[in-house]
Amino acid sequence: MYRIPEYTPEFDQFDMVFGGSLKADNRWVILASLIPWKDVEEKYSKLFVANNGRPAIPVRVALGALIIKEKKNLSDEELVEDIRESPYLQFFLGYEGYKYEIPFDPSMMVHFRKRLSADILKEVNEQIIEKSKQEYETDDDDDKGNGSGEGESKEIENKGTLIVDATCAPEDMRFPHDVTLLDEARRKTEGIINVLNAKMPEGWEKPRTYRKKARKEFLTFIRNRKPRVNTIRRALKTQLQYVERNLRLINEYKDKVGITSLSGKQRQDLWVIGELVRQQRELYRSDSWSIEGRILSISKPWVRPIARGKARGMYEFGAKLSLGLVDMAWQRCIGSHGIPITNAKI
């Protein structure tokens, strides 16, 4: 169950308890004004049922905690302690005043990451960029209007040093292997077949999937520490044929009983597996190792390989981030998916 908070935190009404007030030029105060909390609230509330279960933590706390974690590069436990110690972070999360209390259990970060999907974060990212751009254009128009002549603009001198770099936010995932991916896809499709077969009328004979034979062949391959190219291609072909056979069976079930009995996760996996099989079949036919938008993980299909050239590994897998440093202040950090860091100074 989710309840939209009635209280909207105001900057000048934040209770500091021990006196004093927040500074308007603080990076967290600026960032809080750029994020469209209400729009995110509407999308987030649709993930919950209306009147059932324990009320969920507000989306401002969930999304804000993810942003703080990414910007400060903290563990889940350190994040909770930082929030408890900082009134600025508590204002950013939408609290009415400062409280020296643990805001939530660190284990809740796992649920926050699951609920706030990459699509929701991407929309938030785009809205923040658009709002920041509009404010910049408004300030620029004001500067032009205050000039000595109509339409006259102030000449800005170049200054400082700009450092631009690209980095990666690695995902927690195993190193991708094509044969291992196809084995995982085969096992997932076998589970889907079991669910759909249970909906068939009595007397329906379940088709063979050769799961024991396929598993035995996969284990025989995976125990080979240094397989040759021909051995790899043979294992790819074999596992690919098993998965394609399962997909054909699933299509037959879909025509008879539909896929309403599948969970949302199973339907998503089915779509990803279909694209994975298409890519692997094309790679096998062309005898290539590269294809656009290559899927490296069924559970995280958005992950892409990024060439890093480090000693411990040539590639990293995750979101690519572009960083810019001007006069010792990080200006913008926007990833290929996930958490945005906008023009607030650090």
Residue frames relative to the residue before (quaternion, step in Angstrom):
aa qw qx qy qz dx dy dz
M 1.0000 0.0000 0.0000 0.0000 0.00 0.00 0.00
Y 0.0901 -0.7985 0.5940 0.0367 3.58 -1.04 0.75
R 0.1136 -0.7779 0.6167 0.0406 3.57 -0.95 0.97
I 0.3808 -0.7166 0.5368 0.2308 3.56 -0.79 1.02
P 0.4576 -0.7079 0.4570 0.2838 3.63 -0.63 1.07
E 0.4213 -0.7046 0.5169 0.2427 3.55 -1.03 0.86
Y 0.6802 0.4897 -0.2882 0.4632 3.58 1.13 -0.65
T 0.1227 -0.7573 0.6382 0.0642 3.55 -1.01 0.94
P 0.3805 -0.7634 0.4635 0.2400 3.64 -0.38 1.14
E 0.1783 -0.7623 0.6161 0.0867 3.55 -0.98 0.94
F 0.5716 -0.6366 0.4000 0.3287 3.54 -0.96 0.90
D 0.7489 0.4134 -0.2271 0.4656 3.59 0.81 -0.99
Q 0.6873 0.4724 -0.2877 0.4707 3.63 1.24 -0.16
F 0.4265 0.7076 -0.4676 0.3142 3.58 1.25 0.08
D 0.3415 -0.7672 0.5176 0.1637 3.58 -0.70 1.15
M 0.2222 -0.8055 0.5414 0.0934 3.57 -0.55 1.22
V 0.4227 -0.7488 0.4191 0.2916 3.61 1.37 0.04
F 0.8158 0.2248 -0.0992 0.5236 3.59 0.58 -1.15
G 0.6690 -0.4890 0.3017 0.4714 3.59 1.21 0.25
G 0.6504 0.4997 -0.3863 0.4219 3.54 -1.30 0.25
S 0.2477 -0.7551 0.5881 0.1505 3.56 -1.30 -0.05
L 0.5795 -0.5801 0.4475 0.3570 3.53 -1.30 0.34
K 0.4134 -0.6885 0.5392 0.2536 3.58 -1.18 0.54
A 0.4771 -0.7155 0.4392 0.2600 3.58 -0.79 1.05
D 0.6971 0.4733 -0.2848 0.4571 3.60 1.13 -0.53
N 0.3967 0.7084 -0.4930 0.3127 3.60 1.21 0.24
R 0.5836 -0.6271 0.3876 0.3405 3.59 -0.99 0.83
W 0.6751 0.4929 -0.3129 0.4511 3.61 1.00 -0.72
V 0.6111 0.5265 -0.3462 0.4791 3.58 1.12 -0.60
I 0.6549 0.5060 -0.3089 0.4685 3.59 0.97 -0.86
L 0.6784 0.4963 -0.2914 0.4568 3.57 0.89 -0.95
A 0.6224 0.5514 -0.3425 0.4373 3.59 1.03 -0.73
S 0.6694 0.4988 -0.2971 0.4635 3.59 1.10 -0.69
L 0.6683 0.5171 -0.3018 0.4414 3.60 1.18 -0.41
I 0.6594 0.5256 -0.3118 0.4378 3.60 1.11 -0.60
P 0.3595 -0.7381 0.5290 0.2149 3.64 -0.81 0.96
W 0.1714 -0.8440 0.4996 0.0930 3.58 0.37 1.25
K 0.6628 0.5262 -0.3241 0.4228 3.61 0.92 -0.86
D 0.6436 0.5144 -0.3295 0.4610 3.59 0.99 -0.77
V 0.6521 0.4954 -0.3137 0.4805 3.57 0.99 -0.83
E 0.6100 0.5711 -0.3426 0.4293 3.58 1.07 -0.79
E 0.6551 0.5176 -0.3158 0.4508 3.59 0.94 -0.85
K 0.6818 0.4736 -0.2892 0.4767 3.60 0.92 -0.89
Y 0.6683 0.5215 -0.2987 0.4384 3.57 0.98 -0.88
S 0.6514 0.5421 -0.3177 0.4253 3.60 0.98 -0.85
K 0.6149 0.5685 -0.3461 0.4231 3.61 1.17 -0.54
L 0.5858 0.5883 -0.3702 0.4169 3.59 1.24 -0.25
F 0.7245 0.4040 -0.2188 0.5138 3.60 1.27 -0.29
V 0.5252 -0.5938 0.4985 0.3509 3.55 -1.28 0.40
A 0.6467 -0.5834 0.3397 0.3551 3.55 -1.19 0.59
N 0.8413 -0.0164 0.0783 0.5346 3.61 0.56 -1.12
N 0.5783 0.5581 -0.4000 0.4404 3.56 0.63 1.08
G 0.7963 0.2971 -0.2199 0.4788 3.55 -0.92 0.90
R 0.6651 -0.4948 0.3900 0.4008 3.50 -1.38 0.04
P 0.5284 -0.6448 0.4385 0.3358 3.62 -0.91 0.87
A 0.4085 -0.7243 0.5077 0.2253 3.57 -0.95 0.93
I 0.6020 -0.5404 0.4442 0.3850 3.55 -1.30 0.37
P 0.5690 -0.6257 0.3994 0.3539 3.65 -0.89 0.86
V 0.5882 -0.6153 0.3996 0.3404 3.54 -1.11 0.74
R 0.5876 0.5722 -0.3880 0.4206 3.61 1.08 -0.55
V 0.6401 0.4962 -0.3200 0.4915 3.58 1.08 -0.70
A 0.6737 0.5109 -0.3004 0.4415 3.59 0.91 -0.94
L 0.7162 0.4325 -0.2543 0.4850 3.57 0.76 -1.06
G 0.6460 0.5322 -0.3216 0.4429 3.58 0.96 -0.85
A 0.6440 0.5203 -0.3231 0.4585 3.57 1.01 -0.80
L 0.6425 0.5157 -0.3260 0.4637 3.60 1.00 -0.77
I 0.6515 0.5122 -0.3151 0.4626 3.59 0.99 -0.83
I 0.6529 0.5086 -0.3157 0.4641 3.59 0.92 -0.90
K 0.6435 0.5375 -0.3221 0.4396 3.56 0.93 -0.89
E 0.6937 0.4721 -0.2795 0.4667 3.58 0.91 -0.93
K 0.6836 0.4971 -0.3023 0.4407 3.59 0.91 -0.87
K 0.7741 0.3410 -0.1780 0.5028 3.58 0.97 -0.83
N 0.3441 -0.7753 0.4728 0.2387 3.59 1.34 0.00
L 0.3225 0.7623 -0.4849 0.2825 3.55 0.79 1.11
S 0.4871 -0.5880 0.5374 0.3579 3.52 -1.30 0.29
D 0.6789 -0.4875 0.3396 0.4314 3.60 -1.22 0.26
E 0.6664 0.4989 -0.3069 0.4615 3.60 0.97 -0.81
E 0.6646 0.4881 -0.3063 0.4756 3.62 0.94 -0.85
L 0.5965 0.5752 -0.3579 0.4304 3.59 1.08 -0.71
V 0.6656 0.5040 -0.3039 0.4589 3.59 0.86 -0.96
E 0.6613 0.4976 -0.3127 0.4662 3.61 0.96 -0.81
D 0.6387 0.5244 -0.3293 0.4567 3.61 0.96 -0.79
I 0.6469 0.5102 -0.3207 0.4672 3.58 0.97 -0.84
R 0.6552 0.5161 -0.3191 0.4501 3.59 0.93 -0.82
E 0.7309 0.4533 -0.2403 0.4500 3.60 1.01 -0.77
S 0.7581 0.3953 -0.2006 0.4784 3.63 1.13 -0.49
P 0.3642 -0.7297 0.5316 0.2286 3.62 -0.72 1.00
Y 0.6063 0.5573 -0.3632 0.4358 3.61 1.10 -0.60
L 0.6557 0.4896 -0.3156 0.4805 3.59 0.98 -0.76
Q 0.6462 0.5110 -0.3271 0.4628 3.59 1.02 -0.72
F 0.6193 0.5073 -0.3457 0.4895 3.61 1.08 -0.64
F 0.6325 0.5418 -0.3244 0.4484 3.58 0.99 -0.83
L 0.7073 0.4400 -0.2527 0.4921 3.58 1.09 -0.71
G 0.6032 -0.6336 0.3307 0.3539 3.60 1.26 0.14
Y 0.3895 0.7216 -0.4924 0.2918 3.60 1.15 0.45
E 0.5441 -0.6274 0.4505 0.3277 3.59 -1.19 0.58
G 0.7973 -0.0719 0.0745 0.5946 3.56 1.10 -0.65
Y 0.6569 -0.5243 0.3724 0.3936 3.54 -1.31 0.18
K 0.0188 0.7733 -0.6322 0.0450 3.56 -0.99 0.97
Y 0.3043 -0.7407 0.5676 0.1911 3.55 -0.87 0.95
E 0.4156 0.6683 -0.4942 0.3692 3.53 0.49 1.28
I 0.5335 -0.5885 0.4875 0.3624 3.56 -1.21 0.48
P 0.4091 -0.7582 0.4441 0.2460 3.65 -0.50 1.10
F 0.7724 -0.1340 0.1198 0.6091 3.59 1.07 -0.76
D 0.6053 -0.5498 0.4200 0.3936 3.55 -1.26 0.30
P 0.5686 -0.6246 0.4022 0.3534 3.64 -0.91 0.81
S 0.6020 0.5833 -0.3622 0.4077 3.61 1.09 -0.60
M 0.5507 0.6236 -0.3933 0.3913 3.62 1.21 -0.37
M 0.5332 0.6350 -0.4091 0.3810 3.59 1.18 -0.43
V 0.5825 0.5720 -0.3734 0.4405 3.58 1.13 -0.58
H 0.6788 0.4768 -0.2832 0.4814 3.59 0.95 -0.89
F 0.6120 0.5497 -0.3561 0.4433 3.61 1.02 -0.72
R 0.6749 0.4978 -0.2970 0.4566 3.56 0.91 -0.91
K 0.6595 0.5014 -0.3150 0.4630 3.59 1.05 -0.68
R 0.7071 0.4812 -0.2732 0.4402 3.58 0.87 -0.94
L 0.7223 0.3736 -0.2374 0.5314 3.59 0.95 -0.83
S 0.1896 -0.8331 0.5144 0.0741 3.53 0.10 1.36
A 0.6834 -0.4787 0.3587 0.4185 3.55 -1.33 0.23
D 0.6204 0.5498 -0.3504 0.4359 3.63 1.06 -0.68
I 0.6588 0.4982 -0.3125 0.4692 3.58 0.94 -0.88
L 0.6793 0.4868 -0.2957 0.4628 3.59 0.88 -0.90
K 0.6174 0.5399 -0.3478 0.4542 3.57 1.08 -0.67
E 0.6493 0.5049 -0.3181 0.4714 3.60 0.98 -0.81
V 0.6365 0.5161 -0.3289 0.4695 3.58 0.98 -0.84
N 0.6271 0.5502 -0.3235 0.4465 3.57 0.98 -0.88
E 0.6854 0.4871 -0.2824 0.4617 3.57 0.87 -0.97
Q 0.6571 0.5090 -0.3157 0.4576 3.60 1.00 -0.81
I 0.6354 0.5197 -0.3329 0.4640 3.59 1.04 -0.75
I 0.6509 0.5134 -0.3163 0.4612 3.57 0.94 -0.87
E 0.6653 0.5063 -0.3041 0.4566 3.57 0.94 -0.90
K 0.6670 0.4949 -0.3047 0.4662 3.58 0.94 -0.86
S 0.6416 0.5166 -0.3163 0.4705 3.57 0.99 -0.84
K 0.6462 0.5238 -0.3135 0.4581 3.58 1.02 -0.82
Q 0.6540 0.5139 -0.3131 0.4584 3.59 0.98 -0.86
E 0.6609 0.4985 -0.3155 0.4638 3.58 0.95 -0.83
Y 0.6296 0.5280 -0.3329 0.4626 3.58 1.05 -0.76
E 0.6694 0.4941 -0.3007 0.4661 3.60 0.95 -0.88
T 0.6269 0.5350 -0.3330 0.4582 3.58 1.09 -0.73
D 0.6579 0.4979 -0.3027 0.4772 3.58 0.96 -0.89
D 0.6422 0.5292 -0.3193 0.4534 3.57 1.04 -0.79
D 0.6450 0.5132 -0.3134 0.4716 3.59 1.04 -0.80
D 0.6331 0.5288 -0.3302 0.4588 3.59 1.04 -0.77
D 0.6406 0.5207 -0.3260 0.4607 3.59 0.99 -0.79
K 0.6591 0.5019 -0.3172 0.4616 3.58 0.99 -0.79
G 0.6716 0.5147 -0.2993 0.4410 3.57 1.02 -0.84
N 0.6882 0.4804 -0.2817 0.4651 3.60 1.14 -0.53
G 0.4478 0.7042 -0.4457 0.3240 3.61 1.27 0.12
S 0.6707 -0.5108 0.3594 0.4001 3.54 -1.31 0.21
G 0.7825 0.2104 -0.1304 0.5713 3.59 1.09 -0.64
E 0.6196 -0.5509 0.3982 0.3925 3.56 -1.22 0.45
G 0.8289 0.1617 -0.1474 0.5149 3.56 -0.83 1.03
E 0.4963 0.6620 -0.4310 0.3601 3.58 1.29 0.02
S 0.1577 -0.7929 0.5839 0.0749 3.59 -0.89 0.89
K 0.5133 -0.6406 0.4794 0.3104 3.52 -1.20 0.64
E 0.3946 -0.7061 0.5365 0.2403 3.52 -1.00 0.82
I 0.2155 -0.7930 0.5631 0.0875 3.56 -0.71 1.13
E 0.3225 -0.7554 0.5422 0.1772 3.53 -0.78 1.04
N 0.4941 -0.6306 0.5060 0.3196 3.53 -1.16 0.65
K 0.1281 0.7848 -0.5981 0.0997 3.53 -1.01 0.82
G 0.7554 0.3895 -0.2789 0.4470 3.55 -1.26 0.36
T 0.4110 -0.6789 0.5550 0.2492 3.51 -1.39 -0.10
L 0.2120 -0.7704 0.5920 0.1056 3.54 -0.93 0.93
I 0.0756 -0.7716 0.6314 0.0157 3.56 -0.85 1.05
V 0.0664 -0.7983 0.5986 -0.0026 3.57 -0.70 1.10
D 0.0796 0.7955 -0.5939 0.0896 3.55 -0.87 0.96
A 0.2622 -0.7313 0.6062 0.1704 3.54 -1.27 0.45
T 0.0055 -0.7933 0.6083 -0.0252 3.53 -0.97 0.88
C 0.3952 -0.7121 0.5387 0.2158 3.55 -1.31 0.05
A 0.2400 -0.7221 0.6275 0.1649 3.55 -1.14 0.72
P 0.2565 -0.8287 0.4702 0.1621 3.62 0.11 1.26
E 0.3702 -0.6999 0.5708 0.2173 3.53 -1.15 0.75
D 0.4579 -0.6534 0.5274 0.2919 3.55 -1.21 0.59
M 0.3618 0.7160 -0.5038 0.3204 3.57 0.02 1.31
R 0.5569 -0.5936 0.4555 0.3605 3.55 -1.22 0.43
F 0.6033 -0.5448 0.4270 0.3962 3.54 -1.24 0.41
P 0.4074 -0.7600 0.4509 0.2306 3.60 -0.67 1.06
H 0.0016 -0.7472 0.6645 -0.0123 3.53 -1.07 0.94
D 0.5487 -0.6530 0.4082 0.3254 3.57 -0.88 0.91
V 0.6734 0.4900 -0.3094 0.4590 3.60 0.85 -0.90
T 0.6490 0.5090 -0.3160 0.4689 3.60 0.99 -0.81
L 0.6290 0.5280 -0.3315 0.4643 3.59 1.02 -0.78
L 0.6762 0.4851 -0.2963 0.4687 3.58 0.91 -0.88
D 0.6200 0.5236 -0.3489 0.4688 3.60 1.06 -0.64
E 0.6406 0.5054 -0.3200 0.4814 3.58 1.01 -0.79
A 0.6421 0.5163 -0.3192 0.4682 3.59 0.99 -0.84
R 0.6365 0.5286 -0.3309 0.4538 3.59 0.99 -0.80
R 0.6810 0.4855 -0.2964 0.4611 3.59 0.90 -0.89
K 0.6445 0.5100 -0.3250 0.4678 3.60 1.02 -0.71
T 0.6651 0.4854 -0.3130 0.4734 3.60 0.95 -0.80
E 0.6021 0.5423 -0.3629 0.4602 3.60 1.10 -0.58
G 0.6382 0.5139 -0.3211 0.4748 3.60 1.04 -0.75
I 0.6393 0.5128 -0.3223 0.4738 3.59 1.03 -0.79
I 0.6279 0.5305 -0.3333 0.4618 3.59 1.00 -0.80
N 0.6345 0.5351 -0.3329 0.4474 3.60 0.98 -0.79
V 0.6595 0.5051 -0.3063 0.4648 3.59 0.98 -0.88
L 0.6972 0.4692 -0.2796 0.4643 3.58 0.86 -0.95
N 0.6345 0.5438 -0.3369 0.4338 3.58 1.02 -0.74
A 0.6164 0.5614 -0.3453 0.4309 3.60 1.13 -0.66
K 0.6676 0.4981 -0.2929 0.4694 3.60 1.22 -0.44
M 0.5337 0.6366 -0.4059 0.3810 3.57 1.26 -0.17
P 0.5808 -0.5972 0.4151 0.3656 3.63 -1.12 0.58
E 0.6462 -0.5205 0.3871 0.4020 3.54 -1.26 0.42
G 0.7276 0.3997 -0.3114 0.4626 3.52 -1.09 0.77
W 0.5466 0.6006 -0.4028 0.4222 3.56 1.29 -0.23
E 0.2846 -0.7691 0.5526 0.1486 3.55 -0.76 1.03
K 0.4083 -0.7278 0.5003 0.2311 3.54 -0.70 1.11
P 0.4157 -0.7205 0.4919 0.2572 3.63 -0.76 0.96
R 0.5565 -0.6121 0.4515 0.3343 3.54 -1.21 0.52
T 0.1800 -0.7845 0.5858 0.0948 3.56 -1.09 0.78
Y 0.3414 -0.7737 0.4743 0.2447 3.60 1.28 -0.11
R 0.1956 0.8364 -0.4981 0.1182 3.58 1.08 0.65
K 0.6507 0.5127 -0.3305 0.4522 3.61 0.97 -0.77
K 0.6608 0.4996 -0.3046 0.4701 3.56 0.95 -0.87
A 0.6591 0.5103 -0.3074 0.4591 3.58 0.96 -0.88
R 0.6579 0.5057 -0.3140 0.4613 3.58 0.96 -0.83
K 0.6393 0.5299 -0.3201 0.4560 3.57 0.99 -0.85
E 0.6670 0.4950 -0.3029 0.4673 3.60 0.94 -0.86
F 0.6363 0.5220 -0.3301 0.4622 3.59 1.04 -0.75
L 0.6723 0.4921 -0.3050 0.4613 3.61 0.88 -0.90
T 0.6153 0.5403 -0.3462 0.4578 3.57 1.05 -0.70
F 0.6731 0.4852 -0.2926 0.4754 3.58 1.00 -0.80
I 0.7059 0.4994 -0.2839 0.4144 3.57 0.78 -1.05
R 0.6343 0.5286 -0.3360 0.4531 3.60 1.18 -0.44
N 0.5608 0.5722 -0.3882 0.4554 3.56 1.27 -0.17
R 0.3358 -0.7974 0.4654 0.1868 3.58 -0.28 1.24
K 0.8026 0.1115 -0.0470 0.5841 3.61 0.97 -0.76
P 0.0329 -0.8355 0.5486 0.0037 3.58 0.38 1.20
R 0.4725 -0.6572 0.5070 0.2964 3.55 -1.13 0.62
V 0.6915 -0.4799 0.3365 0.4222 3.54 -1.30 0.33
N 0.6625 0.5062 -0.3145 0.4539 3.60 0.89 -0.84
T 0.6305 0.5269 -0.3295 0.4651 3.58 1.07 -0.73
I 0.6451 0.5144 -0.3163 0.4683 3.58 1.00 -0.84
R 0.6714 0.4933 -0.3052 0.4612 3.59 0.88 -0.90
R 0.6414 0.5160 -0.3314 0.4610 3.58 0.99 -0.72
A 0.6579 0.4960 -0.3056 0.4772 3.60 1.00 -0.83
L 0.6237 0.5343 -0.3323 0.4638 3.60 1.03 -0.78
K 0.6675 0.5089 -0.3010 0.4526 3.56 0.86 -0.96
T 0.6681 0.5173 -0.3000 0.4427 3.56 0.92 -0.94
Q 0.7029 0.4521 -0.2711 0.4775 3.59 0.80 -1.01
L 0.6169 0.5481 -0.3406 0.4505 3.58 1.07 -0.71
Q 0.6561 0.5064 -0.3139 0.4632 3.58 0.97 -0.78
Y 0.6292 0.5269 -0.3398 0.4594 3.60 1.01 -0.73
V 0.6757 0.4849 -0.2994 0.4676 3.60 0.90 -0.91
E 0.6452 0.5141 -0.3250 0.4624 3.60 0.93 -0.82
R 0.6210 0.5279 -0.3382 0.4704 3.59 1.04 -0.73
N 0.6591 0.5069 -0.3071 0.4630 3.60 0.93 -0.88
L 0.6485 0.5152 -0.3214 0.4590 3.59 0.99 -0.80
R 0.6279 0.5190 -0.3411 0.4691 3.59 1.04 -0.68
L 0.6404 0.5113 -0.3218 0.4742 3.60 1.02 -0.76
I 0.6427 0.5183 -0.3238 0.4620 3.58 0.99 -0.82
N 0.6300 0.5244 -0.3383 0.4622 3.61 0.99 -0.73
E 0.6326 0.5156 -0.3343 0.4714 3.59 1.05 -0.69
Y 0.6411 0.5086 -0.3167 0.4796 3.57 1.02 -0.79
K 0.6297 0.5485 -0.3385 0.4337 3.60 0.97 -0.84
D 0.6560 0.5124 -0.3132 0.4571 3.59 1.00 -0.78
K 0.7278 0.4420 -0.2350 0.4688 3.58 1.12 -0.65
V 0.8357 0.1283 -0.0303 0.5332 3.61 0.77 -0.98
G 0.4722 -0.6742 0.4503 0.3460 3.63 1.22 -0.11
I 0.4606 -0.6759 0.5000 0.2846 3.56 -1.30 -0.16
T 0.3237 0.7707 -0.4969 0.2332 3.61 1.18 0.38
S 0.6323 0.5445 -0.3393 0.4343 3.60 1.14 -0.49
L 0.5808 0.5787 -0.3760 0.4316 3.60 1.24 -0.24
S 0.4883 -0.6360 0.5074 0.3155 3.55 -1.16 0.58
G 0.6701 -0.4904 0.3645 0.4215 3.55 -1.27 0.26
K 0.6363 0.5249 -0.3246 0.4628 3.59 1.03 -0.78
Q 0.6638 0.4990 -0.3156 0.4591 3.61 0.93 -0.81
R 0.6476 0.5050 -0.3289 0.4662 3.60 1.01 -0.72
Q 0.6356 0.5082 -0.3312 0.4776 3.57 1.04 -0.74
D 0.6425 0.5186 -0.3221 0.4631 3.58 0.95 -0.87
L 0.6374 0.5400 -0.3325 0.4376 3.58 0.99 -0.82
W 0.6492 0.5042 -0.3135 0.4754 3.58 1.00 -0.81
V 0.6651 0.4995 -0.3056 0.4633 3.60 0.92 -0.91
I 0.6509 0.5183 -0.3194 0.4535 3.59 0.95 -0.85
G 0.6205 0.5457 -0.3438 0.4461 3.58 1.00 -0.74
E 0.6781 0.4661 -0.2807 0.4942 3.56 0.99 -0.87
L 0.6161 0.5488 -0.3392 0.4518 3.59 1.05 -0.75
V 0.6640 0.4980 -0.3061 0.4663 3.60 0.92 -0.89
R 0.6266 0.5325 -0.3387 0.4572 3.59 1.00 -0.80
Q 0.6745 0.4918 -0.2971 0.4637 3.59 0.90 -0.92
Q 0.6875 0.4867 -0.2952 0.4509 3.59 0.86 -0.95
R 0.6288 0.5221 -0.3387 0.4662 3.61 1.04 -0.68
E 0.6570 0.4999 -0.3060 0.4741 3.58 1.01 -0.83
L 0.6477 0.5094 -0.3157 0.4704 3.59 1.00 -0.80
Y 0.6528 0.5174 -0.3178 0.4528 3.58 1.00 -0.80
R 0.6761 0.4945 -0.3023 0.4549 3.57 0.92 -0.88
S 0.7380 0.4060 -0.2297 0.4876 3.58 0.97 -0.83
D 0.3299 -0.7596 0.4911 0.2702 3.58 1.33 -0.12
S 0.4573 0.6654 -0.4431 0.3897 3.54 0.96 0.99
W 0.3377 -0.7328 0.5528 0.2082 3.56 -1.33 0.25
S 0.7165 0.4118 -0.2338 0.5122 3.58 1.25 0.01
I 0.1276 0.7599 -0.6289 0.1041 3.55 -1.05 0.87
E 0.5642 -0.6231 0.4245 0.3365 3.58 -1.07 0.72
G 0.8417 0.1389 -0.1232 0.5069 3.57 -0.97 0.92
R 0.1959 0.8315 -0.5032 0.1306 3.56 1.13 0.59
I 0.3620 -0.7307 0.5441 0.1975 3.56 -0.90 1.00
L 0.1543 -0.8109 0.5631 0.0393 3.54 -0.81 1.11
S 0.7842 0.1176 -0.0588 0.6064 3.58 1.26 -0.34
I 0.4371 -0.7030 0.4946 0.2647 3.58 -0.86 0.94
S 0.7027 0.4519 -0.2709 0.4780 3.59 0.97 -0.79
K 0.7717 0.1984 -0.1206 0.5921 3.61 1.23 -0.47
P 0.0435 -0.8653 0.4987 0.0270 3.61 0.53 1.12
W 0.6026 0.5816 -0.3591 0.4119 3.60 1.23 -0.30
V 0.5273 0.6496 -0.4119 0.3609 3.63 1.20 -0.34
R 0.0777 -0.7949 0.6017 0.0129 3.56 -0.99 0.91
P 0.4872 -0.6492 0.4842 0.3267 3.61 -1.11 0.53
I 0.1118 -0.7807 0.6135 0.0399 3.56 -1.00 0.86
A 0.3669 -0.7397 0.5246 0.2077 3.57 -0.65 1.13
R 0.0715 -0.8265 0.5583 -0.0085 3.58 -0.63 1.15
G 0.2763 -0.8050 0.4885 0.1926 3.59 1.12 -0.59
K 0.3791 0.7283 -0.4930 0.2877 3.59 1.09 0.60
A 0.6521 -0.5368 0.3632 0.3933 3.55 -1.24 0.43
R 0.7078 0.4672 -0.2738 0.4537 3.59 0.98 -0.79
G 0.8084 -0.1055 0.0693 0.5750 3.59 1.20 -0.24
M 0.4860 -0.6832 0.4667 0.2814 3.55 -1.00 0.84
Y 0.7994 0.2239 -0.0912 0.5501 3.59 1.10 -0.68
E 0.1400 -0.7230 0.6651 0.1235 3.50 -1.36 0.49
F 0.2781 -0.7760 0.5531 0.1207 3.54 -1.14 0.68
G 0.5123 0.6188 -0.4643 0.3729 3.56 -0.61 1.16
A 0.7208 -0.4023 0.3294 0.4584 3.55 -1.27 -0.51
K 0.3409 -0.7267 0.5592 0.2073 3.56 -0.99 0.84
L 0.1387 -0.7984 0.5847 0.0375 3.57 -0.86 1.03
S 0.2046 -0.7536 0.6132 0.1196 3.54 -1.07 0.84
L 0.1028 -0.8207 0.5621 0.0024 3.58 -0.67 1.14
G 0.0660 -0.7829 0.6172 0.0411 3.53 -1.11 0.76
L 0.1188 -0.7973 0.5908 0.0337 3.60 -0.86 0.99
V 0.0294 0.7936 -0.6036 0.0704 3.56 -0.66 1.17
D 0.8432 -0.0724 0.0092 0.5326 3.56 -0.71 1.12
M 0.6685 -0.5349 0.2794 0.4346 3.58 0.95 1.01
A 0.6335 0.4749 -0.3661 0.4891 3.61 1.09 0.65
W 0.3776 -0.7144 0.5343 0.2484 3.57 -0.70 1.02
Q 0.2494 -0.8119 0.5159 0.1120 3.56 -0.67 1.14
R 0.8196 -0.0960 0.0942 0.5570 3.60 0.83 -0.79
C 0.0284 0.7713 -0.6351 0.0301 3.55 -1.06 0.80
I 0.1054 0.8051 -0.5684 0.1327 3.56 -0.27 1.25
G 0.2505 -0.8031 0.5266 0.1224 3.58 -0.64 1.09
S 0.6555 -0.4884 0.3953 0.4189 3.53 -1.35 0.14
H 0.7532 -0.0939 -0.0110 0.6509 3.57 1.32 -0.28
G 0.6724 0.5417 -0.3451 0.3679 3.57 -1.17 0.36
I 0.8444 -0.2716 0.1740 0.4278 3.52 -1.29 -0.56
P 0.2715 -0.7606 0.5627 0.1765 3.62 -0.88 0.90
I 0.1156 -0.7328 0.6618 0.1084 3.54 -1.22 0.58
T 0.1939 -0.8495 0.4854 0.0715 3.57 -0.35 1.24
N 0.8287 -0.3429 0.1790 0.4046 3.53 -1.32 -0.31
A 0.4272 0.7030 -0.4795 0.3056 3.60 1.18 0.18
K 0.4341 -0.7109 0.4899 0.2571 3.59 -0.93 0.89
I 0.3278 -0.7199 0.5804 0.1933 3.52 -1.19 0.68
